[in-house]
Amino acid sequence: MKNINKKYAEIIHQADKAVGRKEVVSLLKKAAMIKSESEENLAA
């Protein structure tokens, strides 16, 4: 669980520092997928 939160935080940090729109969108999509995986694991 901590590993997922660490990955999520790192990707959000990268998105904050990103320059291009496409780069930000792709990083936010990755972060959303990681967040949904963690919520899916909690529900199961």
N, CA, C and O atoms as a Maestro MAE file, in Angstrom:
{
 s_m_m2io_version
 :::
 2.0.0
}

f_m_ct {
 s_m_title
 :::
 protein
 m_atom[176] {
  # First column is atom index #
  i_m_mmod_type
  r_m_x_coord
  r_m_y_coord
  r_m_z_coord
  i_m_residue_number
  s_m_chain_name
  s_m_pdb_residue_name
  s_m_pdb_atom_name
  i_m_atomic_number
  :::
  1 25 0.826 -1.198 0.000 1 A "MET " " N  " 7
  2 3 0.000 0.000 0.000 1 A "MET " " CA " 6
  3 2 0.866 1.257 0.000 1 A "MET " " C  " 6
  4 15 0.594 2.208 -0.734 1 A "MET " " O  " 8
  5 25 1.908 1.256 0.825 2 A "LYS " " N  " 7
  6 3 2.784 2.424 0.874 2 A "LYS " " CA " 6
  7 2 3.488 2.635 -0.451 2 A "LYS " " C  " 6
  8 15 3.742 3.770 -0.854 2 A "LYS " " O  " 8
  9 25 3.807 1.522 -1.139 3 A "ASN " " N  " 7
  10 3 4.478 1.617 -2.426 3 A "ASN " " CA " 6
  11 2 3.574 2.305 -3.454 3 A "ASN " " C  " 6
  12 15 4.041 3.118 -4.252 3 A "ASN " " O  " 8
  13 25 2.285 1.977 -3.429 4 A "ILE " " N  " 7
  14 3 1.328 2.599 -4.351 4 A "ILE " " CA " 6
  15 2 1.212 4.092 -4.052 4 A "ILE " " C  " 6
  16 15 1.210 4.910 -4.972 4 A "ILE " " O  " 8
  17 25 1.115 4.448 -2.781 5 A "ASN " " N  " 7
  18 3 1.020 5.858 -2.414 5 A "ASN " " CA " 6
  19 2 2.281 6.619 -2.800 5 A "ASN " " C  " 6
  20 15 2.214 7.780 -3.205 5 A "ASN " " O  " 8
  21 25 3.429 5.963 -2.676 6 A "LYS " " N  " 7
  22 3 4.697 6.591 -3.039 6 A "LYS " " CA " 6
  23 2 4.751 6.852 -4.540 6 A "LYS " " C  " 6
  24 15 5.170 7.924 -4.976 6 A "LYS " " O  " 8
  25 25 4.315 5.847 -5.343 7 A "LYS " " N  " 7
  26 3 4.280 6.011 -6.797 7 A "LYS " " CA " 6
  27 2 3.325 7.140 -7.182 7 A "LYS " " C  " 6
  28 15 3.638 7.973 -8.032 7 A "LYS " " O  " 8
  29 25 2.157 7.151 -6.542 8 A "TYR " " N  " 7
  30 3 1.150 8.179 -6.831 8 A "TYR " " CA " 6
  31 2 1.699 9.568 -6.531 8 A "TYR " " C  " 6
  32 15 1.552 10.485 -7.339 8 A "TYR " " O  " 8
  33 25 2.324 9.724 -5.384 9 A "ALA " " N  " 7
  34 3 2.869 11.022 -4.997 9 A "ALA " " CA " 6
  35 2 3.971 11.468 -5.946 9 A "ALA " " C  " 6
  36 15 4.059 12.650 -6.278 9 A "ALA " " O  " 8
  37 25 4.801 10.548 -6.382 10 A "GLU " " N  " 7
  38 3 5.887 10.877 -7.300 10 A "GLU " " CA " 6
  39 2 5.341 11.327 -8.657 10 A "GLU " " C  " 6
  40 15 5.840 12.289 -9.240 10 A "GLU " " O  " 8
  41 25 4.326 10.637 -9.154 11 A "ILE " " N  " 7
  42 3 3.744 11.006 -10.449 11 A "ILE " " CA " 6
  43 2 3.047 12.361 -10.361 11 A "ILE " " C  " 6
  44 15 3.144 13.164 -11.289 11 A "ILE " " O  " 8
  45 25 2.349 12.624 -9.265 12 A "ILE " " N  " 7
  46 3 1.695 13.921 -9.088 12 A "ILE " " CA " 6
  47 2 2.748 15.037 -9.027 12 A "ILE " " C  " 6
  48 15 2.543 16.120 -9.574 12 A "ILE " " O  " 8
  49 25 3.852 14.767 -8.371 13 A "HIS " " N  " 7
  50 3 4.940 15.746 -8.297 13 A "HIS " " CA " 6
  51 2 5.512 16.010 -9.697 13 A "HIS " " C  " 6
  52 15 5.774 17.158 -10.057 13 A "HIS " " O  " 8
  53 25 5.701 14.944 -10.481 14 A "GLN " " N  " 7
  54 3 6.194 15.108 -11.845 14 A "GLN " " CA " 6
  55 2 5.211 15.908 -12.689 14 A "GLN " " C  " 6
  56 15 5.622 16.741 -13.497 14 A "GLN " " O  " 8
  57 25 3.925 15.665 -12.509 15 A "ALA " " N  " 7
  58 3 2.908 16.396 -13.264 15 A "ALA " " CA " 6
  59 2 2.922 17.875 -12.895 15 A "ALA " " C  " 6
  60 15 2.683 18.735 -13.743 15 A "ALA " " O  " 8
  61 25 3.197 18.164 -11.642 16 A "ASP " " N  " 7
  62 3 3.274 19.551 -11.186 16 A "ASP " " CA " 6
  63 2 4.439 20.277 -11.848 16 A "ASP " " C  " 6
  64 15 4.347 21.469 -12.141 16 A "ASP " " O  " 8
  65 25 5.528 19.561 -12.082 17 A "LYS " " N  " 7
  66 3 6.729 20.156 -12.672 17 A "LYS " " CA " 6
  67 2 6.745 20.076 -14.198 17 A "LYS " " C  " 6
  68 15 7.611 20.678 -14.832 17 A "LYS " " O  " 8
  69 25 5.804 19.345 -14.799 18 A "ALA " " N  " 7
  70 3 5.797 19.128 -16.245 18 A "ALA " " CA " 6
  71 2 5.514 20.428 -16.987 18 A "ALA " " C  " 6
  72 15 4.871 21.339 -16.467 18 A "ALA " " O  " 8
  73 25 6.014 20.486 -18.217 19 A "VAL " " N  " 7
  74 3 5.891 21.700 -19.013 19 A "VAL " " CA " 6
  75 2 4.755 21.600 -20.033 19 A "VAL " " C  " 6
  76 15 3.908 22.491 -20.108 19 A "VAL " " O  " 8
  77 25 4.735 20.534 -20.807 20 A "GLY " " N  " 7
  78 3 3.758 20.418 -21.888 20 A "GLY " " CA " 6
  79 2 2.428 19.867 -21.442 20 A "GLY " " C  " 6
  80 15 2.335 19.139 -20.454 20 A "GLY " " O  " 8
  81 25 1.397 20.226 -22.187 21 A "ARG " " N  " 7
  82 3 0.043 19.780 -21.871 21 A "ARG " " CA " 6
  83 2 -0.084 18.265 -21.991 21 A "ARG " " C  " 6
  84 15 -0.676 17.621 -21.126 21 A "ARG " " O  " 8
  85 25 0.468 17.696 -23.057 22 A "LYS " " N  " 7
  86 3 0.368 16.251 -23.261 22 A "LYS " " CA " 6
  87 2 1.089 15.500 -22.150 22 A "LYS " " C  " 6
  88 15 0.622 14.460 -21.686 22 A "LYS " " O  " 8
  89 25 2.223 16.031 -21.732 23 A "GLU " " N  " 7
  90 3 2.979 15.398 -20.653 23 A "GLU " " CA " 6
  91 2 2.176 15.393 -19.358 23 A "GLU " " C  " 6
  92 15 2.135 14.385 -18.652 23 A "GLU " " O  " 8
  93 25 1.542 16.507 -19.050 24 A "VAL " " N  " 7
  94 3 0.731 16.614 -17.830 24 A "VAL " " CA " 6
  95 2 -0.448 15.648 -17.884 24 A "VAL " " C  " 6
  96 15 -0.734 14.956 -16.907 24 A "VAL " " O  " 8
  97 25 -1.127 15.604 -19.016 25 A "VAL " " N  " 7
  98 3 -2.292 14.736 -19.152 25 A "VAL " " CA " 6
  99 2 -1.899 13.274 -19.002 25 A "VAL " " C  " 6
  100 15 -2.599 12.516 -18.331 25 A "VAL " " O  " 8
  101 25 -0.795 12.865 -19.614 26 A "SER " " N  " 7
  102 3 -0.387 11.463 -19.508 26 A "SER " " CA " 6
  103 2 0.006 11.113 -18.078 26 A "SER " " C  " 6
  104 15 -0.298 10.015 -17.609 26 A "SER " " O  " 8
  105 25 0.671 12.021 -17.380 27 A "LEU " " N  " 7
  106 3 1.045 11.756 -15.991 27 A "LEU " " CA " 6
  107 2 -0.188 11.685 -15.090 27 A "LEU " " C  " 6
  108 15 -0.255 10.847 -14.190 27 A "LEU " " O  " 8
  109 25 -1.158 12.559 -15.332 28 A "LEU " " N  " 7
  110 3 -2.379 12.527 -14.530 28 A "LEU " " CA " 6
  111 2 -3.181 11.248 -14.782 28 A "LEU " " C  " 6
  112 15 -3.808 10.716 -13.866 28 A "LEU " " O  " 8
  113 25 -3.161 10.757 -16.025 29 A "LYS " " N  " 7
  114 3 -3.830 9.487 -16.323 29 A "LYS " " CA " 6
  115 2 -3.168 8.343 -15.566 29 A "LYS " " C  " 6
  116 15 -3.848 7.483 -15.007 29 A "LYS " " O  " 8
  117 25 -1.825 8.340 -15.551 30 A "LYS " " N  " 7
  118 3 -1.098 7.304 -14.809 30 A "LYS " " CA " 6
  119 2 -1.450 7.367 -13.334 30 A "LYS " " C  " 6
  120 15 -1.689 6.337 -12.704 30 A "LYS " " O  " 8
  121 25 -1.484 8.579 -12.780 31 A "ALA " " N  " 7
  122 3 -1.808 8.755 -11.368 31 A "ALA " " CA " 6
  123 2 -3.227 8.277 -11.073 31 A "ALA " " C  " 6
  124 15 -3.469 7.652 -10.040 31 A "ALA " " O  " 8
  125 25 -4.154 8.565 -11.965 32 A "ALA " " N  " 7
  126 3 -5.542 8.129 -11.768 32 A "ALA " " CA " 6
  127 2 -5.647 6.608 -11.799 32 A "ALA " " C  " 6
  128 15 -6.408 6.018 -11.032 32 A "ALA " " O  " 8
  129 25 -4.886 5.979 -12.679 33 A "MET " " N  " 7
  130 3 -4.914 4.519 -12.748 33 A "MET " " CA " 6
  131 2 -4.357 3.910 -11.466 33 A "MET " " C  " 6
  132 15 -4.899 2.927 -10.960 33 A "MET " " O  " 8
  133 25 -3.287 4.482 -10.943 34 A "ILE " " N  " 7
  134 3 -2.698 3.986 -9.701 34 A "ILE " " CA " 6
  135 2 -3.669 4.181 -8.543 34 A "ILE " " C  " 6
  136 15 -3.826 3.293 -7.704 34 A "ILE " " O  " 8
  137 25 -4.317 5.332 -8.497 35 A "LYS " " N  " 7
  138 3 -5.278 5.617 -7.428 35 A "LYS " " CA " 6
  139 2 -6.461 4.656 -7.494 35 A "LYS " " C  " 6
  140 15 -6.926 4.175 -6.460 35 A "LYS " " O  " 8
  141 25 -6.950 4.374 -8.696 36 A "SER " " N  " 7
  142 3 -8.084 3.456 -8.818 36 A "SER " " CA " 6
  143 2 -7.683 2.035 -8.437 36 A "SER " " C  " 6
  144 15 -8.488 1.300 -7.864 36 A "SER " " O  " 8
  145 25 -6.447 1.636 -8.749 37 A "GLU " " N  " 7
  146 3 -5.969 0.318 -8.342 37 A "GLU " " CA " 6
  147 2 -5.930 0.202 -6.823 37 A "GLU " " C  " 6
  148 15 -6.317 -0.825 -6.265 37 A "GLU " " O  " 8
  149 25 -5.465 1.252 -6.158 38 A "SER " " N  " 7
  150 3 -5.385 1.201 -4.706 38 A "SER " " CA " 6
  151 2 -6.778 1.156 -4.073 38 A "SER " " C  " 6
  152 15 -6.992 0.443 -3.093 38 A "SER " " O  " 8
  153 25 -7.722 1.914 -4.630 39 A "GLU " " N  " 7
  154 3 -9.089 1.893 -4.116 39 A "GLU " " CA " 6
  155 2 -9.757 0.552 -4.404 39 A "GLU " " C  " 6
  156 15 -10.562 0.068 -3.608 39 A "GLU " " O  " 8
  157 25 -9.422 -0.038 -5.535 40 A "GLU " " N  " 7
  158 3 -9.975 -1.344 -5.897 40 A "GLU " " CA " 6
  159 2 -9.479 -2.414 -4.922 40 A "GLU " " C  " 6
  160 15 -10.232 -3.308 -4.537 40 A "GLU " " O  " 8
  161 25 -8.219 -2.314 -4.530 41 A "ASN " " N  " 7
  162 3 -7.652 -3.272 -3.575 41 A "ASN " " CA " 6
  163 2 -8.281 -3.108 -2.195 41 A "ASN " " C  " 6
  164 15 -8.465 -4.094 -1.482 41 A "ASN " " O  " 8
  165 25 -8.610 -1.887 -1.813 42 A "LEU " " N  " 7
  166 3 -9.238 -1.663 -0.510 42 A "LEU " " CA " 6
  167 2 -10.661 -2.218 -0.496 42 A "LEU " " C  " 6
  168 15 -11.108 -2.750 0.520 42 A "LEU " " O  " 8
  169 25 -11.366 -2.098 -1.603 43 A "ALA " " N  " 7
  170 3 -12.751 -2.558 -1.666 43 A "ALA " " CA " 6
  171 2 -12.842 -4.077 -1.698 43 A "ALA " " C  " 6
  172 15 -13.818 -4.663 -1.228 43 A "ALA " " O  " 8
  173 25 -11.833 -4.696 -2.247 44 A "ALA " " N  " 7
  174 3 -11.876 -6.169 -2.387 44 A "ALA " " CA " 6
  175 2 -11.518 -6.894 -1.144 44 A "ALA " " C  " 6
  176 15 -11.515 -8.124 -1.126 44 A "ALA " " O  " 8
  :::
 }
 m_bond[175] {
  # First column is bond index #
  i_m_from
  i_m_to
  i_m_order
  :::
  1 1 2 1
  2 2 3 1
  3 3 4 2
  4 3 5 1
  5 5 6 1
  6 6 7 1
  7 7 8 2
  8 7 9 1
  9 9 10 1
  10 10 11 1
  11 11 12 2
  12 11 13 1
  13 13 14 1
  14 14 15 1
  15 15 16 2
  16 15 17 1
  17 17 18 1
  18 18 19 1
  19 19 20 2
  20 19 21 1
  21 21 22 1
  22 22 23 1
  23 23 24 2
  24 23 25 1
  25 25 26 1
  26 26 27 1
  27 27 28 2
  28 27 29 1
  29 29 30 1
  30 30 31 1
  31 31 32 2
  32 31 33 1
  33 33 34 1
  34 34 35 1
  35 35 36 2
  36 35 37 1
  37 37 38 1
  38 38 39 1
  39 39 40 2
  40 39 41 1
  41 41 42 1
  42 42 43 1
  43 43 44 2
  44 43 45 1
  45 45 46 1
  46 46 47 1
  47 47 48 2
  48 47 49 1
  49 49 50 1
  50 50 51 1
  51 51 52 2
  52 51 53 1
  53 53 54 1
  54 54 55 1
  55 55 56 2
  56 55 57 1
  57 57 58 1
  58 58 59 1
  59 59 60 2
  60 59 61 1
  61 61 62 1
  62 62 63 1
  63 63 64 2
  64 63 65 1
  65 65 66 1
  66 66 67 1
  67 67 68 2
  68 67 69 1
  69 69 70 1
  70 70 71 1
  71 71 72 2
  72 71 73 1
  73 73 74 1
  74 74 75 1
  75 75 76 2
  76 75 77 1
  77 77 78 1
  78 78 79 1
  79 79 80 2
  80 79 81 1
  81 81 82 1
  82 82 83 1
  83 83 84 2
  84 83 85 1
  85 85 86 1
  86 86 87 1
  87 87 88 2
  88 87 89 1
  89 89 90 1
  90 90 91 1
  91 91 92 2
  92 91 93 1
  93 93 94 1
  94 94 95 1
  95 95 96 2
  96 95 97 1
  97 97 98 1
  98 98 99 1
  99 99 100 2
  100 99 101 1
  101 101 102 1
  102 102 103 1
  103 103 104 2
  104 103 105 1
  105 105 106 1
  106 106 107 1
  107 107 108 2
  108 107 109 1
  109 109 110 1
  110 110 111 1
  111 111 112 2
  112 111 113 1
  113 113 114 1
  114 114 115 1
  115 115 116 2
  116 115 117 1
  117 117 118 1
  118 118 119 1
  119 119 120 2
  120 119 121 1
  121 121 122 1
  122 122 123 1
  123 123 124 2
  124 123 125 1
  125 125 126 1
  126 126 127 1
  127 127 128 2
  128 127 129 1
  129 129 130 1
  130 130 131 1
  131 131 132 2
  132 131 133 1
  133 133 134 1
  134 134 135 1
  135 135 136 2
  136 135 137 1
  137 137 138 1
  138 138 139 1
  139 139 140 2
  140 139 141 1
  141 141 142 1
  142 142 143 1
  143 143 144 2
  144 143 145 1
  145 145 146 1
  146 146 147 1
  147 147 148 2
  148 147 149 1
  149 149 150 1
  150 150 151 1
  151 151 152 2
  152 151 153 1
  153 153 154 1
  154 154 155 1
  155 155 156 2
  156 155 157 1
  157 157 158 1
  158 158 159 1
  159 159 160 2
  160 159 161 1
  161 161 162 1
  162 162 163 1
  163 163 164 2
  164 163 165 1
  165 165 166 1
  166 166 167 1
  167 167 168 2
  168 167 169 1
  169 169 170 1
  170 170 171 1
  171 171 172 2
  172 171 173 1
  173 173 174 1
  174 174 175 1
  175 175 176 2
  :::
 }
}
